[in-house]
Amino acid sequence: MLFTFAGTSVLKGDVKVRFANSDARARQLAKLGDTAINIVELPSAMDKAGAVAYLLSLPAFADVRDALRAEVAPKVKAKPAGTVKLRVTRAKVKTAKVKTAKVKTAVKAPVEVTEAEVDALMQAAYGTK
């Protein structure tokens, strides 16, 4: 990606290298709480490495050279001592498909049951009314 503006700002005590395509970025950084904002227009559109090289050549950025160099330095992920990298594979779980059946009712007309029929059924099933 190419940028037309680059510079530095201080956020919570840390020097941050900033890249933008508009000078409005400086106003936005001020609203977000950055201080010591120093963003300049680049002579042409540049990538991050080119923009940092240009900023290093300017005397206005002499006090933040370390932060600028750190921005373009290759970033190495340090592994803590004694760590082991493990590869875990996922187990495949088969899920059962459940089929639902439609139930059709055989009786279309309402059924009327008399109290005598209920008593007879209760007597037959449970021995009581």
All heavy atoms as an XYZ file, in Angstrom:
954
protein
N       0.848     -1.164      0.000
C       0.000      0.000      0.000
C       0.894      1.228      0.000
O       1.913      1.270      0.682
C      -0.914     -0.036      1.221
C      -1.852      1.110      1.298
S      -3.097      0.817      2.575
C      -4.330      1.918      2.002
N       0.478      2.243     -0.717
C       1.255      3.475     -0.817
C       0.608      4.570      0.020
O      -0.617      4.652      0.108
C       1.354      3.905     -2.278
C       2.049      2.919     -3.209
C       2.040      3.446     -4.627
C       3.458      2.637     -2.753
N       1.456      5.417      0.599
C       0.995      6.502      1.464
C       1.556      7.827      0.971
O       2.629      7.880      0.378
C       1.452      6.257      2.911
C       0.946      4.961      3.475
C       1.749      3.829      3.487
C      -0.332      4.862      3.982
C       1.293      2.631      3.992
C      -0.797      3.667      4.493
C       0.014      2.548      4.499
N       0.824      8.914      1.241
C       1.282     10.247      0.848
C       1.677     11.100      2.051
O       2.259     12.161      1.877
C       0.195     10.975      0.034
O      -1.022     10.983      0.781
C      -0.044     10.268     -1.298
N       1.349     10.653      3.254
C       1.720     11.348      4.487
C       2.309     10.328      5.454
O       1.880      9.171      5.498
C       0.503     12.011      5.151
C      -0.013     13.207      4.409
C      -0.905     13.059      3.350
C       0.393     14.484      4.757
C      -1.378     14.152      2.667
C      -0.083     15.589      4.072
C      -0.973     15.416      3.018
N       3.292     10.765      6.229
C       3.878      9.890      7.248
C       4.436     10.761      8.361
O       4.712     11.946      8.169
C       4.978      9.020      6.653
N       4.617     10.162      9.525
C       5.165     10.901     10.658
C       5.083     10.086     11.924
O       4.961      8.859     11.890
N       5.141     10.788     13.044
C       5.113     10.120     14.339
C       4.152     10.847     15.266
O       3.785     12.011     15.046
C       6.505     10.095     14.990
O       6.961     11.435     15.156
C       7.490      9.310     14.153
N       3.767     10.158     16.305
C       2.985     10.749     17.383
C       3.300      9.976     18.649
O       3.900      8.900     18.607
C       1.482     10.698     17.075
O       1.022      9.371     17.109
N       2.894     10.529     19.769
C       3.116      9.870     21.058
C       1.747      9.523     21.635
O       0.885     10.390     21.782
C       3.907     10.780     22.030
C       4.047     10.110     23.384
C       5.262     11.119     21.441
N       1.563      8.258     21.940
C       0.316      7.789     22.534
C       0.645      7.036     23.816
O       1.343      6.017     23.772
C      -0.443      6.873     21.561
C      -1.756      6.296     22.074
C      -2.766      7.415     22.340
C      -2.327      5.300     21.087
N       0.182      7.543     24.935
C       0.418      6.946     26.253
C       1.902      6.716     26.508
O       2.315      5.681     27.022
C      -0.359      5.638     26.399
C      -1.860      5.822     26.323
C      -2.588      4.515     26.465
C      -4.080      4.728     26.320
N      -4.832      3.488     26.353
N       2.728      7.656     26.082
C       4.159      7.583     26.335
C       4.956      6.801     25.304
O       6.178      6.787     25.368
N       4.305      6.143     24.366
C       4.993      5.365     23.335
C       4.997      6.135     22.017
O       3.969      6.669     21.600
C       4.301      4.016     23.110
C       4.380      3.115     24.324
O       5.377      3.218     25.071
O       3.460      2.299     24.525
N       6.142      6.147     21.338
C       6.243      6.786     20.033
C       5.681      5.823     18.995
O       6.091      4.672     18.914
C       7.706      7.151     19.702
C       7.799      7.731     18.297
C       8.259      8.124     20.721
N       4.714      6.309     18.224
C       4.079      5.508     17.181
C       4.400      6.118     15.826
O       4.360      7.336     15.663
C       2.555      5.492     17.353
C       2.079      4.977     18.690
C       2.220      3.500     18.750
C       1.622      2.965     20.048
N       1.703      1.541     20.134
N       4.711      5.287     14.853
C       4.929      5.747     13.483
C       3.582      5.676     12.783
O       2.891      4.657     12.846
C       5.976      4.874     12.767
C       6.216      5.385     11.354
C       7.280      4.867     13.546
N       3.209      6.779     12.125
C       1.886      6.885     11.516
C       2.006      7.061     10.004
O       2.894      7.764      9.529
C       1.118      8.072     12.099
C       1.001      8.066     13.605
C       0.217      6.877     14.082
N      -0.037      6.995     15.518
C      -0.870      6.236     16.166
N      -1.530      5.296     15.544
N      -1.050      6.392     17.449
N       1.100      6.451      9.260
C       1.047      6.564      7.813
C      -0.380      6.940      7.426
O      -1.335      6.450      8.028
C       1.426      5.238      7.152
C       2.788      4.742      7.558
C       2.934      3.836      8.594
C       3.923      5.191      6.926
C       4.165      3.373      8.975
C       5.178      4.737      7.299
C       5.294      3.834      8.338
N      -0.532      7.786      6.416
C      -1.863      8.222      6.018
C      -1.855      8.680      4.565
O      -0.802      8.844      3.953
C      -2.334      9.355      6.925
N      -3.045      8.914      4.050
C      -3.201      9.446      2.708
C      -3.871     10.811      2.725
O      -4.258     11.325      1.688
C      -3.989      8.476      1.829
C      -3.153      7.290      1.434
O      -1.998      7.445      1.050
N      -3.713      6.098      1.540
N      -4.006     11.389      3.914
C      -4.625     12.704      4.055
C      -4.056     13.388      5.291
O      -3.707     12.735      6.272
C      -6.143     12.535      4.197
O      -6.739     13.739      4.595
N      -4.008     14.715      5.239
C      -3.524     15.438      6.416
C      -4.576     15.475      7.520
O      -4.307     15.894      8.637
C      -3.070     16.847      6.034
C      -4.206     17.672      5.446
O      -5.247     17.101      5.083
O      -4.045     18.908      5.351
N      -5.778     15.017      7.226
C      -6.831     14.952      8.238
C      -6.492     13.934      9.325
O      -7.059     13.970     10.416
C      -8.170     14.597      7.593
N      -5.584     13.036      9.040
C      -5.179     12.021     10.026
C      -4.602     12.679     11.272
O      -4.804     12.189     12.387
C      -4.155     11.073      9.386
C      -3.664      9.987     10.300
C      -4.728      8.947     10.562
N      -4.153      7.831     11.305
C      -4.772      7.203     12.273
N      -5.991      7.525     12.601
N      -4.183      6.224     12.908
N      -3.901     13.794     11.124
C      -3.330     14.488     12.286
C      -4.436     14.980     13.216
O      -4.329     14.859     14.441
C      -2.455     15.646     11.822
N      -5.497     15.517     12.648
C      -6.624     15.975     13.483
C      -7.297     14.794     14.176
O      -7.685     14.883     15.343
C      -7.625     16.742     12.618
C      -7.099     18.077     12.130
C      -8.170     18.902     11.445
N      -8.705     18.274     10.243
C      -8.172     18.382      9.030
N      -7.071     19.080      8.855
N      -8.741     17.782      7.999
N      -7.415     13.691     13.467
C      -8.030     12.505     14.059
C      -7.186     11.967     15.210
O      -7.704     11.585     16.258
C      -8.202     11.428     12.989
C      -8.883     10.185     13.505
C      -8.968      9.092     12.447
O      -8.302      9.162     11.419
N      -9.761      8.083     12.705
N      -5.868     11.949     15.046
C      -4.989     11.480     16.119
C      -5.089     12.378     17.343
O      -5.060     11.907     18.475
C      -3.542     11.407     15.616
C      -3.251     10.313     14.589
C      -1.850     10.472     14.030
C      -3.431      8.943     15.198
N      -5.211     13.689     17.119
C      -5.356     14.624     18.242
C      -6.637     14.340     19.013
O      -6.658     14.389     20.250
C      -5.331     16.063     17.728
N      -7.708     14.032     18.297
C      -8.975     13.706     18.962
C      -8.863     12.416     19.761
O      -9.516     12.251     20.783
C     -10.091     13.555     17.929
C     -10.576     14.851     17.353
C     -11.701     14.595     16.370
C     -12.150     15.863     15.696
N     -13.219     15.609     14.704
N      -8.033     11.487     19.284
C      -7.897     10.187     19.952
C      -6.933     10.222     21.134
O      -6.736      9.218     21.799
C      -7.443      9.130     18.947
C      -8.454      8.810     17.854
C      -7.851      7.872     16.820
C      -9.714      8.204     18.438
N      -6.289     11.380     21.375
C      -5.433     11.510     22.545
C      -3.946     11.472     22.265
O      -3.144     11.474     23.205
N      -3.545     11.406     21.002
C      -2.113     11.427     20.683
C      -1.550     12.825     20.940
O      -2.245     13.828     20.798
C      -1.892     11.068     19.217
C      -2.094      9.597     18.941
O      -3.138      9.040     19.319
O      -1.197      9.008     18.332
N      -0.278     12.879     21.319
C       0.412     14.153     21.524
C       1.665     14.160     20.659
O       2.040     13.137     20.083
C       0.796     14.331     23.004
O       1.628     13.243     23.396
C      -0.431     14.399     23.895
N       2.344     15.280     20.582
C       3.573     15.437     19.801
C       3.396     14.881     18.392
O       4.209     14.107     17.897
C       4.762     14.785     20.504
N       2.309     15.274     17.737
C       1.991     14.781     16.399
C       2.845     15.535     15.387
O       2.846     16.761     15.343
C       0.496     14.975     16.090
C      -0.346     14.210     17.117
C       0.177     14.520     14.675
C      -1.811     14.555     17.092
N       3.599     14.796     14.582
C       4.468     15.380     13.564
C       4.293     14.565     12.286
O       4.977     13.574     12.084
C       5.927     15.388     14.032
C       6.818     16.149     13.087
O       6.348     16.794     12.158
N       8.102     16.079     13.328
N       3.343     14.976     11.435
C       3.069     14.276     10.188
C       3.394     15.221      9.042
O       2.964     16.374      9.032
C       1.609     13.800     10.131
C       1.382     12.746     11.206
C       1.267     13.257      8.755
C       0.009     12.151     11.246
N       4.180     14.721      8.064
C       4.589     15.538      6.918
C       4.117     14.881      5.638
O       3.884     13.676      5.582
C       6.128     15.721      6.882
C       6.619     16.478      8.087
C       6.830     14.390      6.759
N       3.998     15.697      4.592
C       3.632     15.177      3.282
C       4.882     14.593      2.624
O       5.952     15.210      2.630
C       3.034     16.272      2.421
C       2.489     15.764      1.112
C       1.711     16.821      0.339
O       1.659     17.979      0.778
O       1.163     16.463     -0.708
N       4.750     13.440      2.056
C       5.865     12.778      1.385
C       6.026     13.361     -0.023
O       5.051     13.821     -0.618
C       5.612     11.271      1.312
C       5.439     10.568      2.669
C       5.001      9.125      2.466
C       6.722     10.621      3.471
N       7.242     13.358     -0.580
C       7.444     13.925     -1.911
C       6.685     13.173     -3.010
O       6.332     13.753     -4.032
C       8.957     13.830     -2.120
C       9.464     12.897     -1.104
C       8.481     12.880      0.016
N       6.424     11.900     -2.799
C       5.622     11.096     -3.724
C       4.994      9.965     -2.925
O       5.332      9.753     -1.758
C       6.506     10.532     -4.844
O       7.469      9.656     -4.295
N       4.083      9.244     -3.534
C       3.464      8.111     -2.846
C       4.530      7.054     -2.587
O       5.282      6.682     -3.484
C       2.331      7.542     -3.682
N       4.613      6.578     -1.344
C       5.645      5.628     -0.945
C       5.046      4.510     -0.109
O       4.012      4.695      0.538
C       6.721      6.319     -0.101
C       7.456      7.415     -0.771
S       8.668      8.106      0.387
C       9.432      9.332     -0.648
N       5.754      3.379     -0.092
C       5.370      2.322      0.827
C       5.963      2.650      2.199
O       6.635      3.662      2.374
C       5.831      0.953      0.323
C       7.351      0.853      0.203
O       8.035      1.870      0.340
O       7.834     -0.271     -0.022
N       5.707      1.801      3.183
C       6.154      2.103      4.549
C       7.673      2.217      4.642
O       8.186      3.132      5.286
C       5.643      1.043      5.522
C       4.170      1.162      5.819
C       3.745      0.182      6.889
C       2.269      0.357      7.210
N       1.840     -0.480      8.319
N       8.398      1.313      4.002
C       9.860      1.341      4.083
C      10.415      2.615      3.443
O      11.318      3.258      3.988
C      10.452      0.110      3.406
N       9.875      3.013      2.308
C      10.322      4.235      1.647
C       9.993      5.472      2.460
O      10.793      6.417      2.552
N       8.805      5.484      3.076
C       8.395      6.623      3.893
C       9.291      6.753      5.121
O       9.703      7.856      5.491
C       6.937      6.467      4.311
N       9.634      5.639      5.740
C      10.509      5.671      6.919
C      11.902      6.153      6.520
O      12.522      6.951      7.232
C      10.553      4.292      7.606
C      11.662      4.229      8.640
C       9.217      3.992      8.265
N      12.393      5.702      5.373
C      13.708      6.161      4.899
C      13.700      7.669      4.673
O      14.670      8.362      5.016
C      14.087      5.423      3.619
N      12.621      8.192      4.132
C      12.510      9.639      3.929
C      12.470     10.370      5.272
O      13.132     11.393      5.454
C      11.258      9.960      3.103
C      11.018     11.442      2.932
C      11.815     12.191      2.076
C       9.998     12.083      3.628
C      11.611     13.551      1.916
C       9.790     13.436      3.474
C      10.593     14.174      2.613
O      10.382     15.524      2.465
N      11.698      9.846      6.224
C      11.598     10.494      7.541
C      12.948     10.484      8.259
O      13.292     11.434      8.964
C      10.541      9.806      8.405
C       9.086      9.943      7.935
C       8.166      9.134      8.844
C       8.651     11.393      7.872
N      13.717      9.409      8.083
C      15.038      9.343      8.717
C      15.989     10.402      8.158
O      16.920     10.827      8.848
C      15.651      7.952      8.542
C      15.053      6.850      9.418
C      15.552      5.485      8.975
C      15.372      7.095     10.877
N      15.734     10.867      6.943
C      16.605     11.890      6.352
C      16.242     13.300      6.810
O      17.011     14.237      6.583
C      16.533     11.814      4.822
O      15.257     12.249      4.368
N      15.114     13.468      7.467
C      14.678     14.800      7.917
C      15.180     15.081      9.322
O      15.094     14.233     10.216
C      13.151     14.889      7.888
C      12.479     14.719      6.517
C      10.969     14.743      6.669
C      12.931     15.813      5.565
N      15.695     16.306      9.570
C      16.187     16.634     10.919
C      15.064     16.716     11.965
O      15.315     16.553     13.152
C      16.868     17.990     10.731
C      16.423     18.509      9.419
C      15.943     17.366      8.611
N      13.824     16.929     11.549
C      12.709     17.027     12.502
C      12.430     15.705     13.203
O      11.798     15.679     14.265
C      11.453     17.505     11.785
N      12.914     14.610     12.635
C      12.660     13.294     13.209
C      13.914     12.677     13.825
O      13.984     11.469     14.035
C      12.094     12.359     12.125
C      10.737     12.780     11.641
C      10.613     13.589     10.515
C       9.593     12.410     12.312
C       9.375     13.991     10.064
C       8.344     12.807     11.871
C       8.229     13.605     10.743
N      14.897     13.512     14.153
C      16.163     13.021     14.718
C      15.964     12.373     16.084
O      16.644     11.404     16.431
C      17.176     14.160     14.809
N      15.020     12.879     16.876
C      14.833     12.360     18.230
C      14.026     11.049     18.272
O      13.962     10.398     19.314
C      14.168     13.417     19.118
C      12.853     13.914     18.541
O      12.650     13.797     17.317
O      12.022     14.423     19.327
N      13.430     10.638     17.160
C      12.626      9.409     17.139
C      13.185      8.387     16.140
O      12.466      7.520     15.669
C      11.144      9.725     16.816
C      10.489     10.458     17.966
C      11.022     10.477     15.514
N      14.463      8.462     15.863
C      15.078      7.563     14.881
C      14.942      6.086     15.291
O      14.732      5.224     14.452
C      16.554      7.916     14.680
C      16.754      9.214     13.937
C      18.227      9.410     13.588
N      18.496     10.771     13.151
C      18.287     11.214     11.924
N      17.771     10.408     11.023
N      18.559     12.455     11.596
N      15.051      5.807     16.574
C      14.947      4.416     17.027
C      13.562      3.837     16.723
O      13.443      2.690     16.284
C      15.239      4.309     18.524
C      16.700      4.608     18.846
O      17.547      4.459     17.938
O      16.979      4.999     20.004
N      12.515      4.622     16.958
C      11.156      4.150     16.677
C      10.952      3.960     15.178
O      10.293      2.995     14.748
C      10.133      5.140     17.222
N      11.536      4.842     14.373
C      11.423      4.716     12.921
C      12.140      3.457     12.426
O      11.610      2.717     11.600
C      11.986      5.952     12.225
C      11.169      7.237     12.391
C      11.946      8.439     11.872
C       9.833      7.119     11.681
N      13.329      3.211     12.932
C      14.076      2.011     12.522
C      13.348      0.735     12.956
O      13.351     -0.268     12.239
C      15.494      2.050     13.106
C      16.381      3.057     12.418
C      17.831      2.935     12.890
N      18.611      4.042     12.374
C      19.068      5.058     13.104
N      18.850      5.084     14.410
N      19.747      6.028     12.541
N      12.750      0.772     14.129
C      12.027     -0.397     14.628
C      10.800     -0.700     13.759
O      10.385     -1.860     13.650
C      11.597     -0.183     16.071
N      10.244      0.324     13.125
C       9.061      0.129     12.284
C       9.377     -0.723     11.046
O       8.569     -1.529     10.625
C       8.491      1.483     11.859
C       7.252      1.391     11.002
C       6.042      0.824     11.719
O       5.946      0.955     12.963
O       5.179      0.246     11.042
N      10.554     -0.543     10.478
C      10.892     -1.282      9.258
C      11.781     -2.487      9.532
O      12.085     -3.241      8.623
C      11.565     -0.359      8.209
C      10.572      0.648      7.694
C      12.794      0.295      8.761
N      12.217     -2.673     10.768
C      13.048     -3.828     11.109
C      12.204     -5.096     10.985
O      11.007     -5.083     11.270
C      13.588     -3.698     12.524
N      12.812     -6.184     10.544
C      12.033     -7.426     10.460
C      11.527     -7.826     11.835
O      12.265     -7.815     12.811
C      13.019     -8.453      9.918
C      14.320     -7.768      9.734
C      14.179     -6.347     10.142
N      10.266     -8.160     11.879
C       9.657     -8.534     13.158
C       9.787    -10.043     13.341
O       9.379    -10.835     12.503
C       8.201     -8.109     13.173
C       8.072     -6.588     13.102
C       6.666     -6.144     13.276
C       6.465     -4.659     13.353
N       7.276     -3.776     12.651
N      10.397    -10.435     14.447
C      10.629    -11.840     14.761
C       9.769    -12.197     15.967
O       9.795    -11.505     16.977
C      12.123    -12.096     15.074
C      12.345    -13.547     15.453
C      12.984    -11.683     13.908
N       9.033    -13.266     15.819
C       8.232    -13.738     16.946
C       9.121    -14.593     17.835
O       9.639    -15.619     17.406
C       7.043    -14.557     16.472
C       6.005    -13.737     15.757
C       4.821    -14.599     15.384
C       3.779    -13.773     14.673
N       2.635    -14.593     14.279
N       9.312    -14.155     19.050
C      10.147    -14.909     19.987
C       9.296    -15.945     20.711
O       8.218    -15.646     21.206
C      10.779    -13.961     20.991
N       9.810    -17.170     20.744
C       9.116    -18.219     21.478
C       9.714    -18.293     22.872
O      10.923    -18.281     23.029
C       9.302    -19.561     20.779
C       8.634    -19.653     19.446
C       8.848    -21.031     18.851
C       8.231    -21.121     17.482
N       8.476    -22.429     16.865
N       8.877    -18.353     23.888
C       9.405    -18.515     25.237
C      10.160    -19.835     25.352
O       9.820    -20.825     24.708
C       8.155    -18.524     26.120
C       7.065    -17.952     25.278
C       7.442    -18.190     23.857
N      11.199    -19.844     26.167
C      12.017    -21.039     26.348
C      11.173    -22.167     26.938
O      10.332    -21.946     27.808
C      13.191    -20.739     27.266
N      11.438    -23.357     26.457
C      10.746    -24.524     27.002
C       9.365    -24.762     26.431
O       8.624    -25.570     26.955
N       8.999    -24.081     25.361
C       7.680    -24.321     24.794
C       7.763    -25.396     23.728
O       8.776    -25.581     23.071
C       7.104    -23.039     24.161
O       7.985    -22.601     23.125
C       6.931    -21.953     25.189
N       6.684    -26.110     23.580
C       6.597    -27.182     22.606
C       5.401    -26.903     21.711
O       4.321    -26.558     22.195
C       6.416    -28.554     23.308
C       6.255    -29.670     22.292
C       7.582    -28.816     24.234
N       5.598    -27.048     20.417
C       4.508    -26.835     19.484
C       3.798    -28.158     19.254
O       4.414    -29.151     18.899
C       5.054    -26.292     18.169
C       3.987    -25.897     17.195
C       4.597    -25.246     15.981
C       3.531    -24.784     15.026
N       4.103    -24.126     13.854
N       2.491    -28.175     19.483
C       1.694    -29.378     19.315
C       0.698    -29.176     18.190
O       0.184    -28.082     17.997
C       0.916    -29.701     20.599
C       1.733    -30.055     21.828
C       0.818    -30.248     23.016
C       2.538    -31.309     21.596
N       0.444    -30.240     17.483
C      -0.576    -30.193     16.449
C      -1.707    -31.101     16.903
O      -1.505    -32.288     17.159
C      -0.016    -30.651     15.121
C      -1.110    -30.776     14.075
C      -0.543    -31.120     12.744
N      -0.633    -29.901     11.970
C       0.000    -29.675     10.860
N       0.835    -30.554     10.396
N      -0.172    -28.559     10.205
N      -2.888    -30.537     17.000
C      -4.051    -31.286     17.452
C      -4.999    -31.411     16.272
O      -5.323    -30.424     15.615
C      -4.755    -30.554     18.619
C      -5.987    -31.305     19.063
C      -3.796    -30.382     19.777
N      -5.411    -32.635     16.010
C      -6.358    -32.848     14.929
C      -7.753    -32.988     15.507
O      -7.932    -33.452     16.642
C      -6.003    -34.108     14.118
O      -6.002    -35.217     15.007
C      -4.636    -33.968     13.479
N      -8.700    -32.603     14.723
C     -10.082    -32.693     15.176
C     -10.642    -34.077     14.897
O     -10.373    -34.675     13.867
C     -10.957    -31.688     14.444
C     -10.778    -30.291     14.897
C     -11.804    -29.455     14.216
N     -12.005    -28.237     14.996
C     -12.851    -27.312     14.687
N     -13.596    -27.435     13.612
N     -12.986    -26.253     15.424
N     -11.408    -34.578     15.826
C     -12.076    -35.858     15.637
C     -13.393    -35.617     14.910
O     -14.089    -34.644     15.182
C     -12.341    -36.520     16.983
N     -13.696    -36.488     13.977
C     -14.950    -36.347     13.257
C     -16.044    -37.050     14.036
O     -15.893    -38.199     14.456
C     -14.838    -36.938     11.862
C     -13.928    -36.128     10.965
C     -13.937    -36.674      9.564
C     -13.040    -35.839      8.676
N     -13.027    -36.333      7.293
N     -17.124    -36.374     14.212
C     -18.256    -36.920     14.951
C     -19.404    -37.104     13.971
O     -19.772    -36.167     13.266
C     -18.677    -35.973     16.096
C     -19.885    -36.523     16.820
C     -17.530    -35.768     17.045
N     -19.926    -38.300     13.931
C     -21.059    -38.558     13.054
C     -22.332    -38.253     13.818
O     -22.493    -38.653     14.967
C     -21.071    -40.004     12.590
C     -19.940    -40.331     11.650
C     -20.061    -41.740     11.131
C     -18.935    -42.049     10.171
N     -19.039    -43.401      9.619
N     -23.194    -37.556     13.169
C     -24.471    -37.243     13.789
C     -25.551    -38.065     13.115
O     -25.529    -38.279     11.903
C     -24.804    -35.744     13.658
O     -24.787    -35.393     12.273
C     -23.796    -34.902     14.403
N     -26.466    -38.540     13.899
C     -27.565    -39.349     13.375
C     -28.659    -38.424     12.875
O     -28.976    -37.411     13.500
C     -28.105    -40.259     14.467
N     -29.211    -38.803     11.733
C     -30.324    -38.032     11.198
C     -31.612    -38.642     11.720
O     -31.803    -39.858     11.681
C     -30.308    -38.050      9.684
C     -29.142    -37.284      9.102
C     -29.232    -37.235      7.598
C     -28.061    -36.449      7.033
N     -28.113    -36.379      5.568
N     -32.469    -37.800     12.214
C     -33.739    -38.257     12.766
C     -34.820    -37.948     11.748
O     -34.935    -36.817     11.277
C     -34.044    -37.549     14.104
C     -35.392    -37.990     14.634
C     -32.945    -37.841     15.096
N     -35.577    -38.964     11.407
C     -36.672    -38.771     10.470
C     -37.953    -38.577     11.256
O     -38.210    -39.279     12.230
C     -36.812    -39.969      9.543
C     -35.647    -40.125      8.587
C     -35.881    -41.265      7.641
C     -34.716    -41.406      6.674
N     -34.937    -42.526      5.732
N     -38.711    -37.633     10.828
C     -39.994    -37.400     11.478
C     -41.086    -37.928     10.563
O     -40.987    -37.838      9.336
C     -40.215    -35.896     11.737
O     -40.132    -35.189     10.505
C     -39.182    -35.360     12.711
N     -42.090    -38.491     11.165
C     -43.210    -39.037     10.401
C     -44.456    -38.237     10.704
O     -44.672    -37.796     11.829
C     -43.426    -40.506     10.765
N     -45.244    -38.073      9.681
C     -46.507    -37.388      9.881
C     -47.538    -38.413     10.354
O     -47.638    -39.509      9.805
C     -46.980    -36.737      8.590
C     -46.114    -35.585      8.161
C     -46.680    -34.929      6.929
C     -45.821    -33.757      6.512
N     -46.331    -33.102      5.305
N     -48.274    -38.052     11.376
C     -49.283    -38.947     11.924
C     -50.644    -38.459     11.466
O     -50.996    -37.287     11.657
C     -49.215    -38.975     13.470
C     -50.301    -39.855     14.030
C     -47.848    -39.423     13.912
N     -51.385    -39.369     10.850
C     -52.731    -39.029     10.410
C     -53.730    -39.600     11.405
O     -53.600    -40.738     11.846
C     -53.004    -39.609      9.022
C     -52.164    -38.974      7.943
C     -52.535    -39.527      6.598
C     -51.712    -38.868      5.506
N     -52.042    -39.386      4.178
N     -54.687    -38.817     11.749
C     -55.709    -39.290     12.677
C     -56.773    -40.048     11.891
O     -57.180    -39.649     10.798
C     -56.357    -38.112     13.422
O     -56.895    -37.198     12.471
C     -55.355    -37.415     14.302
N     -57.220    -41.146     12.434
C     -58.214    -41.975     11.763
C     -59.623    -41.452     12.000
O     -60.507    -41.647     11.195
C     -58.107    -43.418     12.244
N     -59.835    -40.784     13.121
C     -61.162    -40.323     13.481
C     -61.290    -38.874     13.058
O     -60.502    -38.032     13.445
C     -61.401    -40.464     14.999
C     -62.780    -39.949     15.368
C     -61.216    -41.895     15.426
N     -62.300    -38.609     12.271
C     -62.488    -37.247     11.798
C     -63.595    -36.540     12.571
O     -63.595    -35.333     12.661
C     -62.778    -37.247     10.310
C     -61.604    -37.776      9.525
C     -61.727    -37.484      8.086
C     -60.496    -38.057      7.403
N     -60.134    -37.458      6.203
N     -64.518    -37.291     13.113
C     -65.611    -36.706     13.869
C     -65.273    -36.771     15.353
O     -64.559    -37.663     15.801
C     -66.908    -37.470     13.601
N     -65.737    -35.822     16.148
C     -65.464    -35.871     17.577
C     -66.104    -37.109     18.216
O     -67.175    -37.530     17.843
C     -66.084    -34.592     18.127
C     -66.986    -34.081     17.085
C     -66.541    -34.671     15.772
N     -65.396    -37.666     19.172
C     -65.866    -38.871     19.845
C     -66.460    -38.465     21.175
O     -65.841    -37.719     21.932
C     -64.689    -39.856     20.057
C     -65.170    -41.081     20.820
C     -64.086    -40.236     18.730
N     -67.617    -38.977     21.444
C     -68.259    -38.698     22.715
C     -68.172    -39.948     23.587
O     -68.499    -41.042     23.160
C     -69.719    -38.303     22.510
C     -69.864    -36.961     21.829
C     -71.301    -36.523     21.733
O     -72.144    -36.950     22.548
O     -71.583    -35.735     20.833
N     -67.705    -39.762     24.803
C     -67.573    -40.873     25.741
C     -68.475    -40.570     26.931
O     -68.415    -39.493     27.511
C     -66.107    -41.024     26.209
C     -65.994    -42.179     27.192
C     -65.202    -41.224     25.025
N     -69.255    -41.547     27.300
C     -70.170    -41.362     28.424
C     -69.458    -41.701     29.724
O     -68.405    -42.353     29.731
C     -71.411    -42.267     28.277
O     -70.979    -43.619     28.315
C     -72.154    -41.972     26.982
N     -70.037    -41.254     30.799
C     -69.457    -41.504     32.107
C     -69.462    -42.991     32.427
O     -68.540    -43.518     33.038
C     -70.245    -40.728     33.174
C     -69.603    -40.797     34.530
C     -70.325    -39.943     35.568
O     -71.045    -39.017     35.197
O     -70.134    -40.238     36.752
N     -70.459    -43.706     31.972
C     -70.552    -45.149     32.211
C     -69.406    -45.870     31.503
O     -68.818    -46.819     32.042
C     -71.905    -45.678     31.737
N     -69.048    -45.407     30.284
C     -67.947    -46.028     29.552
C     -66.611    -45.763     30.262
O     -65.762    -46.646     30.343
C     -67.881    -45.505     28.115
C     -69.057    -45.953     27.256
C     -69.066    -45.282     25.889
O     -68.645    -44.113     25.787
O     -69.475    -45.942     24.936
N     -66.416    -44.560     30.795
C     -65.195    -44.230     31.526
C     -65.108    -45.083     32.780
O     -64.046    -45.619     33.106
C     -65.143    -42.718     31.868
C     -63.990    -42.411     32.797
C     -65.080    -41.886     30.611
N     -66.231    -45.263     33.491
C     -66.226    -46.085     34.699
C     -65.871    -47.529     34.364
O     -65.113    -48.187     35.084
C     -67.599    -46.035     35.393
C     -67.853    -44.676     36.060
O     -66.857    -43.933     36.257
O     -69.018    -44.361     36.362
N     -66.388    -48.032     33.264
C     -66.108    -49.415     32.873
C     -64.633    -49.585     32.519
O     -64.010    -50.589     32.879
C     -67.000    -49.813     31.698
N     -64.059    -48.622     31.834
C     -62.643    -48.680     31.487
C     -61.763    -48.602     32.735
O     -60.752    -49.304     32.840
C     -62.282    -47.553     30.519
C     -62.798    -47.725     29.080
C     -62.538    -46.460     28.273
C     -62.117    -48.907     28.426
N     -62.115    -47.744     33.661
C     -61.352    -47.601     34.896
C     -61.416    -48.880     35.722
O     -60.424    -49.298     36.331
C     -61.857    -46.406     35.727
C     -61.616    -45.072     35.093
S     -59.892    -44.660     34.950
C     -59.511    -44.252     36.616
N     -62.612    -49.492     35.756
C     -62.794    -50.732     36.492
C     -61.925    -51.827     35.882
O     -61.286    -52.599     36.577
C     -64.278    -51.143     36.493
C     -64.589    -52.382     37.285
C     -64.429    -52.168     38.794
O     -64.674    -51.079     39.304
N     -64.032    -53.200     39.497
N     -61.892    -51.890     34.534
C     -61.120    -52.936     33.859
C     -59.617    -52.709     34.011
O     -58.852    -53.664     34.198
C     -61.489    -52.965     32.365
N     -59.173    -51.459     33.945
C     -57.745    -51.171     33.984
C     -57.191    -51.169     35.403
O     -56.128    -51.732     35.674
C     -57.464    -49.839     33.324
N     -57.895    -50.533     36.328
C     -57.338    -50.340     37.674
C     -58.135    -51.031     38.790
O     -57.747    -50.992     39.932
C     -57.250    -48.845     37.996
C     -56.388    -48.090     36.997
C     -56.959    -47.251     36.054
C     -55.011    -48.231     37.001
C     -56.188    -46.561     35.142
C     -54.219    -47.550     36.092
C     -54.824    -46.723     35.157
O     -54.039    -46.057     34.270
N     -59.246    -51.585     38.467
C     -60.059    -52.251     39.478
C     -60.812    -51.271     40.340
O     -61.253    -51.619     41.419
N     -60.966    -50.052     39.914
C     -61.683    -49.044     40.681
C     -62.390    -48.096     39.740
O     -62.076    -47.998     38.554
C     -60.729    -48.260     41.593
O     -61.480    -47.286     42.317
C     -59.653    -47.550     40.822
N     -63.393    -47.384     40.276
C     -64.094    -46.399     39.473
C     -63.413    -45.082     39.526
O     -62.856    -44.624     40.422
C     -65.529    -46.246     39.953
C     -66.373    -47.422     39.600
C     -67.819    -47.110     39.940
C     -68.723    -48.264     39.608
N     -70.085    -48.019     39.865
